[in-house]
Amino acid sequence: MIKYTLKCAEGHDFESWFASASAFDSLQASGHLACVACGSSRVEKAIMTPRVSTSKAAAVAPSAPVAQTPSTDAEVEAALSKMRSEVEKNATYVGKDFAKNARDIHLGDAPDRPIWGEANAKEAKALIEDGVPVAPLPFIPTRKVN
């Protein structure tokens, strides 16, 4: 796993974890990355400063915040709503067949297209281990919302 600081075309900074550097590259090339604040799919790696400490005092010194994240519940809800809207508008929901569809697309057995759906932990882990570029979404399908 690798954590990158990212920046969208609108200037929002945020962080995200990826299975590998190549997983980030694949997701970026296929347009599957989106800004957590505005939903823009034009996302690039930002310049990152390594956290290196040379003393105990430096290790506990507070650092400046790296990411601009929504600070209120309303802002978080708005960002998630926008992300959901972008995913639903630009990707095909494949439901519980997500793992099979993602693997088929990765192997070239199905046309390359953005998809989203559901996978259990075992399926998701297998996809990641096999280098299939996937990422969890911070929401569930509408039909499962109470």
N, C-alpha and C positions, 0 to 999 in steps of 0.2 A: 504494500500500500504506500502511496505517496500523496502528500498534501501540497496543493498548489494555491498560491494567491492568484486570483483571477481578476480581470477588469473587463467590463463591457464597453461597448461603443459610446454609451451614455455617461461613462465615467464612474460607475459604481464598482467598488472593490468588494470582493468576498472570497472566501476560502472554500475548497472542496477537496475531497479525497478521491483517489483513483486507484484502480488495481495496479497500474503500472504507467510509465511514461507513454508507452505505445497505446494504452487504453485511452489516455487523454487525447492523443493525436487522432485516433480513430473516431472518437466521439466528436471532436472538433471538426474534422473533415466531413463527417456525415451530417453536421448541423444539429447534433443532439445535445448540445450544451446550451443553457439559458441562464441569464442573469437572475439571481434570486430577488432582486429589487424591482426590475422593470420587465423581465421576460425576454430581453433582447437575445438573439441567438449569435450575435457578433461578439464572441468572448475570446479573449487572449490571455496568456499567462502574463502576470504582472511581475515586475522586478521584486525579488524576494531577498530579504536579509536573513542570513542564517543566524540562529540563536546559539551563540557560543559564549560561554561564561568562563572567566579565568579565576574567579574567586567565589566564595560563598555569597558575599554581598551582591555581586553581579548576578548571581543565579536567582536571587529573590527580589531584585530591583524590578519595579513594575515597568512594563513596556507600553509604548503607545499602541492603541488599537490599530490592527492591520486592516480590518474589514469594516465597511459601512454596512451595518445590518439594520433591518427595521427595528425600531426601539419600542414601539407600543404594540399592544395586542391588535389594534386596528390596522397598523402598518403591516404586521405579519400576516393577518388575514387577507389584506388587500394583495400582498405579494403572492401568497399561495393561490388566491383566486385567479390572479393574472397568469400564474404558471399553469394552473389547471386548464384555463381557457386556451392558452397557447398549445399545450399538449393535445387537448381534445380537437383543436382546429387543424393541427399539423401532423398528427399521427393516427394510425388505425388501432383501435382497441381490439386486442385478440384474446382477451379473457385469460382463462386458465391454460390456454395453449401458448402462452408467451415463451416459455423455455424452448419448445420445439420450433416455433417460428423464428426466434432470435438465432438459434443454432443453424437453421436452414438458410437464413439470410447470410450469416457469417460464412458458411461453407459454400455459398454461391448456388445452393439448391433452390432458392426462392429469390424473386426480385428484391433488390435493395430498396427499402422503404422504411420510414420511421414507424415504429410500433410501440405500443405500451400494453401492459396487461398484468397478470398475476403469476407469481412463482413462489413456491415455498422455499424455505432456507436451503434445503438440500439441492434443489434445482438451481437456485441463484449461485450457490457456492460452486457447483459444477460448471456453470457458464463462465464464471470468473476464472476458475482454474484452467479452463480451456481457451482463455484469451478472447472470449466473446465480449465485446464492449457493451456493458449494461450498467445501469445505475438505478438505485432505488428512488422512487418518487415520494415526496412528503405528503401524499394524500392517497385516498382510496377511491375506487370507482364510485360514481354517484349512486348507483343502485345499491351500494352497501352502506350508504350514509343513513343514519337514523333520522 
